[in-house]
């Protein structure tokens, strides 16, 4: 994989491109990129519809790829996940188990977000591993991508319901 010396915005832009790939397939546009040692070790985008798999979130897809590449279910100590939308409960659990060190996300998820929005799972004190997280990286761009997708989906449903 290619190595780059770039900042969070660079890596989030790659996650944003993964989200666009999801949208092009009719999936909710969420994308993720996992970086270790300044190298991409996993990428993913939402695919639950295509894969008939409720666990096929962008984060899980990226984790699966990174774990295969590293040949370990626990990722290296310097691992950062970049994801365009705040992770849900399932994804936070997987990130804990994989020992991700840091999560950077774009848009918050008021209904299902499990770091700062609907739930704050890492504040519970239950987990044997905690990761650092930061929100708001390319937030406007990520939020707009999601808004545009759902606006288009609503319009498609309106068109289909017309006689």
C-alpha positions as CSV (number, residue, x, y, z in Angstrom):
1,X,0.0,0.0,0.0
2,X,1.1,3.6,-0.6
3,X,2.7,5.6,2.1
4,X,1.9,9.3,2.7
5,X,2.9,12.0,5.2
6,X,-0.5,13.7,5.4
7,X,-2.8,15.0,8.0
8,X,-6.3,14.0,9.2
9,X,-8.0,15.9,6.3
10,X,-6.1,13.9,3.8
11,X,-7.1,10.5,5.2
12,X,-10.7,11.7,5.8
13,X,-10.8,12.7,2.1
14,X,-10.0,9.1,1.3
15,X,-12.9,7.9,3.6
16,X,-15.2,10.5,1.9
17,X,-14.3,8.9,-1.5
18,X,-15.2,5.5,0.0
19,X,-18.6,7.0,1.1
20,X,-19.2,8.2,-2.5
21,X,-18.6,4.7,-3.7
22,X,-21.3,3.4,-1.3
23,X,-23.7,6.1,-2.5
24,X,-23.1,5.1,-6.1
25,X,-24.3,1.6,-5.2
26,X,-27.4,2.9,-3.4
27,X,-26.0,2.3,0.0
28,X,-25.9,5.0,2.8
29,X,-22.8,7.0,2.1
30,X,-20.4,6.1,4.8
31,X,-16.7,5.4,4.2
32,X,-13.8,4.4,6.3
33,X,-10.0,4.2,6.1
34,X,-7.6,2.6,8.6
35,X,-4.1,4.0,8.8
36,X,-1.1,2.6,10.6
37,X,2.5,3.8,10.3
38,X,1.2,6.5,7.9
39,X,0.0,3.8,5.5
40,X,-3.5,2.7,4.6
41,X,-4.1,-0.8,5.8
42,X,-7.8,-1.1,5.3
43,X,-10.7,0.7,3.5
44,X,-14.4,0.1,3.5
45,X,-17.8,1.5,2.6
46,X,-21.3,0.7,3.7
47,X,-22.5,-2.5,2.0
48,X,-25.3,-4.1,4.1
49,X,-27.8,-4.1,1.2
50,X,-25.4,-5.5,-1.4
51,X,-23.9,-8.1,0.9
52,X,-27.2,-9.0,2.6
53,X,-25.3,-8.4,5.9
54,X,-26.4,-6.0,8.7
55,X,-22.8,-5.9,9.9
56,X,-21.3,-4.7,6.6
57,X,-20.8,-1.1,7.9
58,X,-17.9,0.9,6.5
59,X,-15.9,0.5,9.7
60,X,-16.4,-3.3,9.8
61,X,-15.4,-3.6,6.2
62,X,-12.2,-1.6,6.8
63,X,-11.4,-3.6,10.0
64,X,-11.8,-6.9,8.2
65,X,-9.4,-5.7,5.5
66,X,-6.8,-4.4,8.0
67,X,-7.0,-7.5,10.1
68,X,-6.4,-9.7,7.0
69,X,-3.5,-7.5,5.9
70,X,-1.9,-7.6,9.4
71,X,-2.9,-11.2,10.0
72,X,-4.1,-10.3,13.5
73,X,-7.5,-9.4,14.9
74,X,-5.7,-6.8,17.1
75,X,-4.4,-3.9,15.1
76,X,-1.0,-2.1,15.6
77,X,-0.7,0.4,18.4
78,X,-0.7,3.4,16.2
79,X,-3.8,2.6,14.3
80,X,-6.3,5.4,13.4
81,X,-9.7,4.8,11.8
82,X,-11.1,7.7,9.7
83,X,-14.9,7.4,9.1
84,X,-17.3,9.9,7.6
85,X,-20.0,9.3,10.2
86,X,-19.9,8.8,13.9
87,X,-19.8,5.0,14.6
88,X,-22.8,3.1,16.0
89,X,-22.7,0.8,19.0
90,X,-21.7,-2.3,16.9
91,X,-18.8,-0.5,15.3
92,X,-17.6,1.0,18.6
93,X,-17.5,-2.5,20.0
94,X,-15.6,-3.9,17.1
95,X,-13.1,-1.0,17.3
96,X,-12.5,-1.8,21.0
97,X,-11.9,-5.4,20.2
98,X,-9.5,-4.6,17.4
99,X,-7.6,-2.3,19.8
100,X,-7.8,0.7,17.5
101,X,-6.0,3.6,19.2
102,X,-7.8,6.6,17.6
103,X,-11.0,7.3,15.7
104,X,-11.5,10.5,13.6
105,X,-15.0,11.0,12.3
106,X,-16.7,13.7,10.2
107,X,-20.5,14.0,10.8
108,X,-22.2,13.2,14.1
109,X,-25.1,10.7,14.1
110,X,-27.9,12.0,16.4
111,X,-29.9,8.8,16.4
112,X,-27.3,6.0,16.5
113,X,-23.9,7.7,17.2
114,X,-22.2,6.0,20.1
115,X,-19.3,8.3,20.9
116,X,-20.8,11.8,21.4
117,X,-24.4,11.7,20.2
118,X,-27.1,9.2,21.2
119,X,-24.7,7.2,23.5
120,X,-21.3,7.9,24.9
121,X,-20.1,4.3,25.3
122,X,-16.5,5.0,26.1
123,X,-17.6,6.9,29.2
124,X,-19.3,3.8,30.7
125,X,-16.2,2.4,32.4
126,X,-17.0,-1.1,31.2
127,X,-14.3,-1.6,28.6
128,X,-10.8,-2.9,29.0
129,X,-9.6,-0.8,26.0
130,X,-10.5,2.8,25.2
131,X,-9.5,4.8,22.2
132,X,-9.1,8.5,21.6
133,X,-11.6,10.1,19.2
134,X,-12.1,13.4,17.5
135,X,-15.1,14.7,15.7
136,X,-15.7,17.3,13.0
137,X,-13.0,16.5,10.4
138,X,-14.5,17.5,7.1
139,X,-17.8,17.7,9.0
140,X,-19.7,19.9,6.5
141,X,-18.6,17.9,3.5
142,X,-19.5,14.6,5.2
143,X,-22.9,15.9,6.5
144,X,-23.7,17.4,3.0
145,X,-23.0,14.0,1.3
146,X,-25.4,12.3,3.7
147,X,-28.1,15.0,3.3
148,X,-27.8,14.9,-0.5
149,X,-28.2,11.1,-0.5
150,X,-31.3,11.1,1.7
151,X,-32.8,14.0,-0.2
152,X,-32.3,12.0,-3.5
153,X,-33.8,8.9,-1.9
154,X,-36.9,10.8,-0.7
155,X,-37.3,12.2,-4.2
156,X,-37.0,8.8,-5.8
157,X,-39.7,7.5,-3.4
158,X,-42.0,10.4,-4.3
159,X,-41.5,9.7,-8.0
160,X,-42.3,6.0,-7.5
161,X,-45.5,6.7,-5.6
162,X,-46.9,9.0,-8.3
163,X,-49.6,7.3,-10.3
